[in-house]
Amino acid sequence: MWVDEVELELEAGRGGDGCVSFRREKFVEFGGPDGGDGGCGGNILFRASRHLRSLSHLSSIRRIEAGGGASGRPRNRTGRRGKDRILEVPCGTVVREADHGRVLADLFEEGETLVVARGGKGGKGNAAFATPTRRAPRQRGLGQAGERVRVRLEVRLIADVGLVGLPNAGKSTLLSRISAARPRVAPYPFTTRQPELGVVEWKGETFTVADLPGLIEGAHTGKGLGLRFLRHIERTRLLLHLVDGSLPDPERNYRLIRKELEEYPGDTVRKPEMVVITKSDLGFARPRLDAALMEISAVTGEGIESLLDHLIAKLKELPAPEPYPAEGIVVPVSGASPERGAEPIEVEKVEEGIYELKSAAVRRYLEKYDPGDLEGWRRFWRFLERIGAVDELRGAGVRDGETVIVEGREMEYFE
């Protein structure tokens, strides 16, 4: 089954929590803290592979998670790192942010890799909080959550030559004649329902040819199979336009396809083009098509050698295709200390003597650190003073001895 577009929700692994531990050993009275750090969460990566042609292996998957990091252990042992998830995709896959459509990467070459979601950092063990004046801390850092992102993957075939034309113009027959590809061939329209790639070797030269499903009038608006596969033309260096010579008006059929290319967004219509009349073996008296380079028959082989010579000569004049520029996503650093007034702080009176403090900055702090002991709570209080939360509590009328709820934790307010 050919699948050239999927949407995935990705979540990198969460970092492991730090460990609170103290050295316990015979003849060592004050061993001090020895809690290790938590391991980092696993990343999620995309890697381009030339062995894949479509995204069918991802079509039934909607959510992918990487492994979480293990918690730190005593004796200053760091927790195990979370396992990465590496997802292979075909070369030519464009990775976009699903919500805004921004290009994150264009995996153009074999082996190119994109880290699309980074794992969370592991929390610090209590050994990291020891100071000359604080020799037995019970505070630890908590593992941070991994990045979450929704992406859309689009496969855009990378080929030197793209075959375009109306349905049943002989595109699949020509591909099977000049390469080892064996697309389905039948005497009726829309036989080709998915792109086919073939490798052509001729006189020591090698190039790839993509057989695209036939276009019909209105393809740029979604009629037929055109809109779904027109984007694959964007990657080709040269268009080989096949016009069925057995039909009564080749000129009209040629103009029809050109109109669809002009209506399609982008610069597809400006790509170099070679026009060829097909089915010359049928021997019909055909009106002249001025744009046509030659007449061929993929069945008898008439004109095929000359066509290959012209294709190779033209390709040598054209530049190689380039990947799409990646716009990327700017991700704020969640661990940075906010300045006073930088983020909104809300104090809500729940009932008499009980208040609730709401702030994104406070939530991030408690996701990263577990206060643990009295000294840890004092450090948290100094953080609240720094961001202006204590002034907000005073302004709301909180008095000594009253309860303040912070992210589900109750603390008693004292000046």
N, C-alpha and C positions, 0 to 999 in steps of 0.2 A: 504494500500500500504506500503510495506516494503522499508524503506530508511535508509541506514546505513552510508551515507557520504553526507555532505553538505558543502558549502563554503559561508561564510557570510562576509559582510563589516560592521563594527561596528564603531559608532562614539558616544563618550560620550558627555554629555551636556556641553555647554559653561557656564562659570561663569558670573554672573551678574556684571554690571559696578558699581563702587562706585558713591556716590551722592555728589554733591556740594551744600551745604545748610548752612545757618546761622540762629542762634536762633533769632527769632523775638517775643518779648514779652513786654508787657506794663511795664514801669518802669525799663526795662533792656536795657541800652543804648548800651553796647557792649556785645552782647550775645555770640559771638564767633562761630566758625564752629561747625556744628552738623550733617554733612552728614554721613549717615551710609554706611557700607560695602555691597558689592553685595553678593548674595548667591552663594554657590558652585554649579557647574553643577552636574547632576546625573551620576551615574556609570552604567556600563553594567556588569551584572554578569551571570555566568552559575551555576546552582545548580542541583546536581544529584538526580534523583527520581526513586524509584523502581517501580513506577506505569507506566512507559513508557518503550517501547520495541524498538522503532525506532525513527528516526528524521523526520518522515513524516509531523509533524506539523510545521517544519521549511523549508521544501523542496521548497515551493513557495515564500519564502522570500529571498531577496538578500541584503537588506540594513536595518539596525536597528539603531535608534537614541534614546538616552536618553534625558530627559527633561533638558532644560537650567535653570540656576539660575536667579532669579529676581534681578533687580537693587536695590541698597540701597535706603533708604528713609530718609527724614528729622527726626530730633529728635533722631539721632543715632540709627535708626532702621535698622537692617540687612535684606537684601532681602531674600525671600523664597528660600530654597534649591531646586534644580532640582530633579525631580522624577527619581528614579532608574528604570532600566529595568532588571527584573530577568527572565532569560530564563531557563526553566527546560529541562534537557536532561536525557537519560537513564543512569543508573549506568554502568560504563565501558566505558564511552565516553572519548576519547583522544582528547584534544584540541591542535592543532598545528598552528604555524604561517604559513600562506598560502604561502608566498614567499620563505621561506627558509626551511620549514618543521620541525623547531625546536619544541620540545614538551613543551608546556606551562604548562599543567597540565593533570593529569589522574584522572578523577572524578570517583573514585572507589567505595566509600561507599555512602549509603543513606545520603543525606543532605550535602555532601561536596560541598563547594562553591568556585568559582574562580572569582575574580574581574579582568576581562580581559581588560577593558578600564575605566580609571578613569576620572571623570569629572574635568573640569578646575576650578581653584581657583577664587573666587570672587575678584573684585577690591576693593581697599581701598577707603573709603570716605574721603572728605577733612579734617575731624576731625583728621585723622591719620597723616596728614602732618603738624599739628600745632606744633610750637616750641616757646620757650620764646621770640625769636626775630621775628618770623613769625607767627603772631597771626590771620591772616585772609587769609589763603591759598585758592587759587581757583584751585589747582591741585587735581586730583583724579586718582585712579587706574582703569584700564580697566579689564574686565573679561577675563580670559585666555581661549583659546580653549580647548575642551576636547580631549582626546587621540583618534586617529583613528587607527584601526588595521583591517587587513583581516585575518580571521582564517578559518581553515578547521577542521570540526568535524568528527570523525570516531568512530562508535560504534563497540566495540569488546565484544561480549557476554561473560559474566562471568558464567561459568558452571563447575561442578565437573567432568562430563563425557561428552566427545564429540563423537558422532557416525560418523564414517567415513566408506567409502566403495564405490564401483561402483554404478551407478544408478540402482535402482530396486533390491537392495540387502536386502531389508526388514527393513530399518532403521525406517521409519515412522510407520510401523506396530508394531515394537518392542516398540517404544515410546508410542504409543496409548495403548499397552498392560500393560506397567508397570507404567503409570502415567495417570492423568486426561486430558492430552493434546489430542487434536483431529486433528492431521495434516491430510492433504488430502492423501488418500491412493488409488492407482489405479495400475492395472497390466501392466504398461508401464514406461519406463525410464523418469527421470526429472519431476516426479510428484511434488516433493518438490522443490520450486523455491525461498524459503526464509527460513532462520533458524527458528526452532521452539524450544521452551523451555518447559520442563516438570519437575514437582516436584515429586520425587519418595519417598514414605514412606514405610518402610519395617522393621519390628521387632523393632520399636521404633527409627529407624534411618531415617534421611531425607537427600536427596542429589538431585542436579539438573542435568538434562541430556539435551544436545543440539543436535537436529537432524539437520545436515548440508546437503545441497544439494549434490548429488552424484558427485564424481570426475571421470574424464576420463583421458585418456592418453594425456599429454600436458597441463594439468590444470594449472601448474605453469607458463605457458607462456600466459595464458588467454583463453584457449579453454574451451568450455562449460561454466559452472557457477563456475568453481573451483577457479580461481584467485580472484574473487569477494568475496568469502566466506572462503578461506583458512585462512585469518587472524583471523577468529573467533576461530580457533583451538588454537591459541597462549594462550588464557586465560584458557583453560581447564587443569585440573590436570591429567586426565587420558584419553587415547584414547581407545575406544571400536571399534575395527576393525571388521566389519561384512563382511563375504565372502559368496556369494551365492553358496550353495552346489548343486544346480540343474544345474549349468554350467559345461561344460566338463573339464576345467582345473583350479581348485581353486588355485593351486600354482602360476600359471602365473598371475591370477587376484590379488592375494595378493601382489606379487612382483611389479606389476604395480603401485598400490597405494603407496607402500613404496618408490618407485622411485620418485613419485611426491612429497612426503613429504621431501625427501632428497634434491630435487632441489629447494624447496621453501626456501627463505632466513630465517635465524634465527635458533633456536634450536628446532623447531617443531618435527623433526625426532627423537630427543633424549627423547621425552616425554614417560613416561611409557605407555605400550600398552597391551591390552588383545585382543586376536583373537578368534572369535567365528564363527562356521559354521552355517548358517541359512537354513531355509526351510527343516528341517530334516523330516517333515511330508510327503514330496513327495516321500521318500523311494528310491531315486536313488542310484545306486552303484557308489560311488564317490572315486576318488583317494585320498590318505591320504595327509593331510596337517599337517606337523610336528609342525608348530607354533600354531595350533589351541588348545585352552584350552578345548572346549566342542562343542557339537552340540545342537542347540535349534530350537524350532518352536514357533514363536510368535502367530501363528494361533491356535494351540492346547494347548500351554502353556508348552510343553515339555522342560525341562531344565531351565525354567525361574527362579524358586525359587533358584536353585543352582547358577545361574548367579548372582542374586542379592546378595547372600551371599558372593560370591567372590568379587563383586564390593565394598561392604561395608568394607570388610577386607582390600582390597588394598587401599582404600581411607584413612583409618585410618593411614596408613604408610606414606602417602604423605603430604608434607607441603602445606599450603594455598597459593593461588596465590598472587603475589605482584604487586602493580601498577608500571607503567613505571616511571623512574626518570625524573623529570621535569627540563629542561635546563633553561627556562625563557628567558626574554629579558632584556637587560640593556638599560634603557631609560635615556638619558641625562637630567639634570635638566635645563630647559630653563630659569629659573629666575636667575641663577648664573651669576655674573659679569665676563665677559671675560677679560683676561689679554691682555696687549698691544702686538699686533702681533699674538695673538692666532688664529684669524680668518681673512680671506682676506677682504680687504676694497678696493673698486674700485671707482675712480672718473672719470666721463666721461663728456667731454665738449659737451653740446647739441648745443649751438650756442654762438656767442660772448656775454660774460657777464652772461651766464647761464650754470651752472654745475649741474650734478646729482651725488649724493652720494649713493652708493649701498653697503650694508653690512647686513649680517644675524643678527649680534648682535644689530645693530640699529633697524632693523625691529622688533626684539623681544622686545626691550625696548619700542617702540611706541605701540606695541600690549598690553603692560602691563600698561603703564602710559600715561595719557593725560596731556601734559605740562600745559595747562589751562591759566596761567598768566605769567607775566614777570619773576617772581621768578622760576616758573616751567621750562621756557625756559632756564634760567641760569643754572639750575640743569642739563638739557639736554646737554647744552654746556660743562659742566664739565665732563659729561659722554663721550662726543666725544673726549675730550682731553685725558681722561684716556685710551681709547682704541686705540689712535693714529690716529683717523680720521682727527683731525685738522691738523696734520703734513702732511697727504696725501693731504688735500685741499691746503695747502701752496705749496707743491711740484708740484701740478698741475697748479699753477700760479693764483689761485683765489685771487682777490684783494678786498679791502674794498668797500662795496656798491654793489657788484655783488650778483647775486641770486644763491642760492644753493637749489636744489630740493631734499628732503629727504622723501621717501615713499609717494610721491604725495603731500607733504606739501612744500610750498615755504618759505624760510627764507633768510634774508639779512645778508651777511657775514660782520662781523666787528671784528677786532683784539681787 
